[in-house]
Amino acid sequence: MSSGAMTEPTFFVLTALVDGPRHGYGIVADAAELSQGRVRLKIGSLYGALDRLVGSGLIELDREEAWQGRLRRYYRLTERGRHALDAEARRLAANARLASTRLRRQSPIEGTSG
């Protein structure tokens, strides 16, 4: 993964894996919950994204389990993925601080009370 900004879906996939391994549907549910519904991953596109994240070394296959006659793959965050997520969280926090500081220095936004 490049040093540029991480996409929001990638950010929430990695965040979903911080607490431990998850399977695809678990990742989808966690990403939706963590993003307050902004990130709605589709199972079809999720596995392509997971393959890319595995290829970039940010996540890895943890295990496969049989469930209702099918294999369920669990993925976990790698140390590299943890570092990438931490760097992105810091970048976002710094951007938010910058914007908040500049907004506080300005007069109230036109059309608002306050």
N, C-alpha and C positions, 0 to 999 in steps of 0.2 A: 504494500500500500504506500502511496506517495506521501510526502510530508504535507500535502494540502489538506483542506478541510474534509472531514469525514461526512458522508451523507447521513441524514437523520435516521433512515432505516438501519444502516450499519451501526450507528451509535447505539440504538436501542437493542439490536441483536446482541451486540457485545455486552451491553449493560444487563440484559436478561441472563447472560451466562456468568455473571460475577458471583452469584450465590451457589453455583454448582452446575453440573451437566443438565441439559434439557434436550428433549426431543423436539421435532419440528413443530408440532401443535402447541407444545409448552412455550416455545420461543415466540410463536405468533401471539399467544394469549398474553404472555408477559410484556412483549413489546407494545401491544395495544394498551395494556393497563399502565405501564410506566410512562407512556407518551400521552396519557389521558385521551386515547382514541385517535390521536393525530396520525399514528403509524399503524396502518392496517395491511399487514403482509398477507399476500396470497400464497397458499401452499405451493402452487406451481412455480412461482418466481422465487420462493424462499430457498428451494434446494439449489438453484443456480447461484444465489447469493452465498449460501453456505459453502458451496464448492469453491467459489472465489476466495472466501475468507480462509478456507483450509489451504488453498494454494498460496495465499500470501502469508501463511503462518500465524494468523491471528487467532484461529481456533483449530481444534483437532477433534477427530472422532474419538469419543470416550469408550463407547461400547455399542453393541447391537443386541437387542432383546426381541424374542418372539412375542408378539402380542396379537391376539385374534387371528392367528395364521399368517401374520405379516411381520417382517423385520422392522423394528423401530430403532432408528439411529439416534444416539445421544451424542451431543457435541459439548466440548468444554473449552473455556478460554485458555489460551496459552499465556506464558509470561510475556511474550511479545505483544499479544493482544491486550493484556492488562496495561502494559506501558503505553500502547497506542491509545487506548481508551482514556487513560489518565491524562495524556498529553492533550487530547481533544477536549476533555472536561475543563482542563486549565485554560485552553484557548477560548472556549465559549465563555467561561467565567470572566476572563480578562476583557473580552469584547463587551459583555454585559456591564462590567464596572465602568468601562470607558463611556459607553452610551449613557449610563445613569449619571455619571459625573457631569457630562456635558449638558444633559437635560436639566439637572439641578441648577446649573449656572445661568440658564436662560430664563427669560420671563415666562409666565404661564402660557401654555399653548393657546393660540387664538380660538375662541369659541368654547372654551372650557371654563368652568368656575374653579376657583381654588385659591 
